[in-house]
Each structure stands twice: as structure tokens, then as C-alpha cells.
Amino acid sequence: MHDPEGLRVVQDAFLAGILSRASTPDGLRALFRRPPAGTLDSRWHVYAHGFLARLVEAIENDYPALAKVLGGGSLRSLVARYELHFPPRSHDLGRFGDRLAGFLEGDGLTDDLPFLPDLARLEWALAEAFVAADVPTLSFADLARLAPEAAVELPLALRPGAVLVGSMWPIHEIWSCRDKPPAAVDVPMSRGARTVLVSRRGIEIVCRPAASLEVLLFRAAADGGGMADVLDEGGERAGELVAAFRTLLEDGVFARPCDGSPAADGASTGGPRGG
């Protein structure tokens, strides 16, 4: 007779044994038939260590620059340490790396590579932007339908996946070297405040340094404000502010209003499914 609860107990015990990467748990030996070749322990080893290999692949996929910096051996050791503290909590291995940046803050690797947590934050933001939900994108044409005063007062909202990542290290430059051969990598590790913009324009991921006025506009949108709030701070640079705003529009940073305002008519969409 089918016993779903009993099956779940066996599955949980099997997963716990795999995650421990120890020898075959004694409590599970009676559940397995003797293999036609080899031993039960050798078969168990394939599962346990093969699972770690899949976790390493998942991290490499979402953190290519981090993987490039560390190299194969150090990356595998990092993933093994990380998994012991933060085992997968989703059936989707693509979610396995969601806590890696925080883990790196206390890991010994940062003694010699202090930029790693910020680099990990940037790469996870990029991974999140790629799968972020599609919503209509605010465009310059939308704003052209409004009176100038209304455009300035329009509350802004960020599209899913649009974030700023701050760091005292050149994380964008390091990330940009992820596909270069080691001999071609030369990034001066000077400290200084930097901000990187991450967003999605259609199916293209945007990752670039953010200018100061762009940061002001972005943060105003995050707080539910708009151009009027930024003009109060940088009114003497109104021309530069408009240029920065237009660049953010082109990079798909802002969501289109859905409240029936003139700017909400004739939606344009972006992202993998919206074109």
C-alpha cells in the first residue's frame, strides 16, 4: 500500500545524508539493494559528491566574475562551506546563491579579497534582473503627452530588477573582466565610493556605473517621488538632470503608471516576454 508519509521520511533522510556528504547512513542501508557492480558506498559517493558539483555549477552560472577571481579549487571550497551553513531551500538550484553575499562577509576569503561580498551582491542583482517580472516601461514618449508641469510632478516607480549596488571597490570593472584571459586583466584596486546601476532593457541586462544625478533620480523613485524632488536638490543642473532622466528611461529603469493618467496610455513593455 502506498505510504506518502513514509516516502517523505525516506526522501528527507536521503537528502540529509546527501547534504552531509558522509558515508552511506546506516539508517538507509536497508532501503537499497546491493548494486550489480561496485559497492553501496561507492554509489552513495557519486550522489553525495555529484550534488556538490551541481551546486558549484549553479554558483558559477550566477557568479561568473566571482568564479573567475577564485578559480576552481577555491570556488568549490567556498560552495562547500556555504552549503553547510545555507543548504538549498528551494527546488530551483538557481535560488541556491541568494545568500552568498552575506555569507562572504564573514568568510576568510575576504581577508585577502575584501571586494568579494560587494561583487557577489552585484552579480546576484544581475541574476535577479534577468528573471524579474515584466511590467510596462515608462518612456520619453509617454512623458511627451503630458504638460511640462505634470511630467515634473509625475510620481516615479522602479521596474522589478532595477537596483543600485554601492561599493568602495571597482566591482563593475572586475565584473567586466569575467570573460577576459587572466593575462588581460588589470584592475587597479583603489578604494572610493562607487555606484553601479542594474536594470533590464528588453532582454538586455544593463550593468554600468551610475552618475550622481542618476542616483538622485533613482532614489527619488524608490521613495515614490519624482523629478520635482530632485529639482529641489539639483535645480541649477536642470539640463544635466533631464539628460540623466532620459538615460534612465532608455535603460528601462522606471515603470509605467497604471492609474489612468495620460502617461499610462499606449503601454510599451520590456523584458524577455514583453519584447
C-alpha positions as CSV (number, residue, x, y, z in Angstrom):
1,M,0.0,0.0,0.0
2,H,1.3,3.5,-0.9
3,D,2.5,5.3,2.1
4,P,3.1,9.0,1.2
5,E,4.2,9.9,4.7
6,G,6.7,7.1,4.9
7,L,8.0,8.1,1.4
8,R,8.6,11.6,2.6
9,V,10.5,10.4,5.7
10,V,12.8,8.4,3.4
11,Q,13.2,11.3,1.0
12,D,14.1,13.7,3.8
13,A,16.6,11.2,5.3
14,F,18.1,10.6,1.9
15,L,18.5,14.4,1.3
16,A,20.0,14.9,4.7
17,G,22.5,12.2,4.0
18,I,23.4,13.6,0.6
19,L,23.9,17.1,2.2
20,S,26.2,15.7,4.8
21,R,28.4,14.1,2.1
22,A,29.3,11.4,4.7
23,S,29.4,7.7,4.1
24,T,26.1,5.9,3.5
25,P,24.0,6.5,6.6
26,D,23.4,3.2,8.5
27,G,19.7,4.0,8.7
28,L,19.4,4.0,4.9
29,R,21.4,0.9,4.1
30,A,18.4,-1.5,4.4
31,L,16.5,0.6,1.9
32,F,18.9,-0.1,-1.0
33,R,19.5,-3.2,-3.0
34,R,23.0,-4.3,-3.5
35,P,24.2,-2.9,-6.8
36,P,25.2,-5.3,-9.6
37,A,28.7,-3.8,-9.7
38,G,30.7,-1.8,-7.2
39,T,29.5,-1.2,-3.6
40,L,26.7,0.7,-2.0
41,D,29.2,3.2,-0.5
42,S,30.7,3.9,-4.0
43,R,27.2,4.6,-5.4
44,W,26.4,6.8,-2.5
45,H,29.6,8.8,-3.0
46,V,28.5,9.5,-6.6
47,Y,25.3,11.0,-5.4
48,A,26.8,13.0,-2.5
49,H,29.7,14.5,-4.3
50,G,27.8,14.9,-7.6
51,F,25.3,17.1,-5.8
52,L,28.1,19.4,-4.6
53,A,29.3,19.6,-8.2
54,R,25.8,20.7,-9.3
55,L,25.8,23.4,-6.6
56,V,29.2,24.6,-7.8
57,E,27.7,24.8,-11.4
58,A,24.8,26.8,-10.1
59,I,27.1,29.3,-8.4
60,E,29.3,29.6,-11.5
61,N,26.2,30.3,-13.6
62,D,25.1,33.2,-11.4
63,Y,28.5,34.4,-10.2
64,P,30.9,34.2,-13.3
65,A,33.2,37.1,-12.1
66,L,33.4,35.6,-8.6
67,A,34.2,32.2,-10.1
68,K,36.9,33.8,-12.3
69,V,38.5,35.6,-9.4
70,L,38.6,32.5,-7.2
71,G,39.4,29.7,-9.6
72,G,38.0,26.2,-9.5
73,G,39.5,24.8,-6.3
74,S,38.8,27.9,-4.1
75,L,35.3,28.2,-5.6
76,R,34.5,24.6,-4.7
77,S,35.7,25.0,-1.2
78,L,33.6,28.2,-0.8
79,V,30.5,26.4,-2.1
80,A,31.0,23.5,0.3
81,R,31.3,25.9,3.3
82,Y,28.4,28.0,2.1
83,E,26.1,25.0,1.6
84,L,26.8,23.7,5.2
85,H,25.5,27.0,6.6
86,F,22.9,27.7,3.9
87,P,21.7,24.5,2.3
88,P,19.3,24.9,-0.7
89,R,15.8,25.9,0.4
90,S,14.2,25.7,-3.0
91,H,13.7,23.0,-5.6
92,D,15.2,25.5,-8.1
93,L,19.0,25.4,-7.8
94,G,19.0,28.8,-9.4
95,R,18.0,30.2,-6.0
96,F,20.9,28.5,-4.1
97,G,23.1,31.6,-4.3
98,D,20.6,34.0,-2.8
99,R,22.5,34.4,0.5
100,L,26.1,34.1,-0.8
101,A,27.0,37.8,-0.5
102,G,26.0,37.9,3.2
103,F,28.0,34.7,3.8
104,L,31.1,36.1,2.2
105,E,31.1,39.0,4.7
106,G,32.2,36.6,7.4
107,D,34.2,34.2,5.3
108,G,38.0,34.1,5.5
109,L,38.3,34.7,1.7
110,T,37.5,38.4,2.3
111,D,40.7,38.9,4.4
112,D,42.7,39.0,1.1
113,L,39.8,39.8,-1.3
114,P,37.6,42.3,0.6
115,F,35.6,43.2,-2.5
116,L,34.0,39.8,-2.8
117,P,30.8,40.5,-0.9
118,D,30.1,43.6,-3.0
119,L,30.9,41.7,-6.2
120,A,28.6,39.0,-5.2
121,R,25.8,41.5,-4.5
122,L,26.3,42.9,-8.0
123,E,26.2,39.5,-9.6
124,W,23.1,38.4,-7.7
125,A,21.4,41.7,-8.7
126,L,22.1,40.8,-12.3
127,A,20.7,37.3,-11.9
128,E,17.6,38.7,-10.3
129,A,17.2,41.3,-13.0
130,F,17.2,38.7,-15.7
131,V,14.2,36.9,-14.3
132,A,12.4,39.9,-12.9
133,A,8.7,40.3,-13.7
134,D,7.7,42.2,-16.8
135,V,5.9,45.4,-16.3
136,P,5.2,48.2,-18.8
137,T,8.2,50.6,-19.1
138,L,7.9,54.4,-18.8
139,S,9.3,56.0,-21.9
140,F,10.1,59.6,-23.0
141,A,7.2,59.4,-25.5
142,D,4.9,58.8,-22.5
143,L,6.1,61.9,-20.8
144,A,5.8,64.0,-24.0
145,R,2.0,63.5,-23.8
146,L,2.0,65.4,-20.5
147,A,2.2,69.1,-19.8
148,P,5.7,70.0,-18.6
149,E,4.4,70.7,-15.0
150,A,2.6,67.3,-14.9
151,A,5.7,65.5,-16.2
152,V,7.8,67.1,-13.5
153,E,5.3,66.2,-10.8
154,L,4.7,62.6,-12.0
155,P,5.5,60.1,-9.2
156,L,8.1,57.6,-10.4
157,A,8.2,53.9,-9.7
158,L,11.1,51.4,-10.3
159,R,10.6,48.4,-12.5
160,P,11.3,45.0,-10.9
161,G,15.0,44.1,-11.1
162,A,16.2,47.7,-11.2
163,V,18.7,48.3,-8.3
164,L,21.7,50.3,-7.3
165,V,24.7,48.5,-5.9
166,G,27.2,50.6,-3.9
167,S,30.8,49.7,-3.1
168,M,34.1,51.1,-2.1
169,W,35.7,48.8,-4.7
170,P,35.8,48.7,-8.5
171,I,33.3,45.9,-8.7
172,H,32.0,46.9,-12.2
173,E,35.5,46.8,-13.6
174,I,36.1,43.4,-12.0
175,W,32.8,42.1,-13.3
176,S,33.6,43.4,-16.8
177,C,36.7,41.2,-16.9
178,R,34.8,38.0,-16.3
179,D,35.4,36.8,-19.9
180,K,38.9,38.0,-20.3
181,P,42.0,35.8,-20.1
182,P,43.9,36.3,-16.9
183,A,46.8,38.0,-18.6
184,A,44.5,40.7,-20.0
185,V,43.0,41.6,-16.5
186,D,44.4,44.7,-15.0
187,V,42.0,46.4,-12.5
188,P,43.6,49.0,-10.1
189,M,42.2,48.2,-6.7
190,S,41.8,51.8,-5.5
191,R,39.2,52.5,-2.8
192,G,36.5,55.1,-3.4
193,A,32.7,55.3,-3.4
194,R,31.1,53.8,-6.5
195,T,27.5,53.0,-7.5
196,V,26.5,50.5,-10.2
197,L,23.1,50.6,-11.9
198,V,21.5,47.2,-12.7
199,S,18.3,47.1,-14.8
200,R,16.8,45.3,-17.9
201,R,16.2,46.9,-21.3
202,G,14.1,44.5,-23.2
203,I,16.0,41.2,-23.0
204,E,19.3,43.0,-22.4
205,I,20.7,43.4,-18.9
206,V,22.1,46.8,-18.1
207,C,25.1,47.0,-15.8
208,R,27.0,50.2,-15.7
209,P,28.4,52.9,-13.4
210,A,25.6,55.3,-12.3
211,A,26.2,59.1,-12.4
212,S,25.4,61.2,-9.3
213,L,22.2,62.7,-10.8
214,E,21.0,59.3,-11.9
215,V,21.5,58.1,-8.3
216,L,19.3,61.0,-7.1
217,L,16.6,60.2,-9.6
218,F,16.7,56.5,-8.8
219,R,16.4,57.1,-5.0
220,A,13.6,59.6,-5.6
221,A,11.7,56.9,-7.5
222,A,12.4,54.3,-4.8
223,D,10.8,56.7,-2.3
224,G,7.8,57.4,-4.5
225,G,8.9,60.8,-5.6
226,G,9.7,62.3,-9.0
227,M,11.6,64.9,-10.9
228,A,10.3,67.7,-8.7
229,D,12.0,66.2,-5.7
230,V,15.4,66.1,-7.5
231,L,15.0,69.6,-8.9
232,D,14.9,70.8,-5.3
233,E,18.4,69.4,-4.8
234,G,19.9,70.0,-8.2
235,G,17.9,72.7,-9.9
236,E,20.9,74.5,-11.0
237,R,21.8,71.5,-13.2
238,A,18.4,71.1,-14.8
239,G,19.7,70.3,-18.2
240,E,22.0,67.6,-16.9
241,L,19.2,66.3,-14.8
242,V,16.9,65.9,-17.8
243,A,19.7,64.1,-19.7
244,A,20.2,61.8,-16.8
245,F,16.5,61.1,-16.6
246,R,16.3,60.3,-20.3
247,T,19.2,57.9,-20.0
248,L,17.4,56.1,-17.1
249,L,14.2,55.9,-19.2
250,E,16.2,54.4,-22.1
251,D,17.7,51.8,-19.7
252,G,14.2,50.6,-18.6
253,V,14.5,51.7,-15.0
254,F,11.0,53.2,-14.4
255,A,7.7,51.5,-14.5
256,R,4.8,53.0,-16.5
257,P,1.8,54.3,-14.4
258,C,-1.3,52.1,-14.4
259,D,-3.6,54.7,-12.8
260,G,-5.3,56.0,-15.9
261,S,-3.1,59.1,-16.2
262,P,-2.1,60.3,-19.7
263,A,1.3,58.7,-19.2
264,A,-0.4,55.3,-18.8
265,D,-1.9,55.3,-22.3
266,G,-0.3,53.2,-25.0
267,A,1.9,51.0,-22.9
268,S,5.4,49.9,-24.1
269,T,6.8,46.8,-22.5
270,G,10.2,45.2,-22.0
271,G,11.7,42.1,-20.7
272,P,12.1,38.5,-22.0
273,R,8.3,38.0,-22.6
274,G,7.3,41.6,-23.5
275,G,9.8,42.2,-26.2
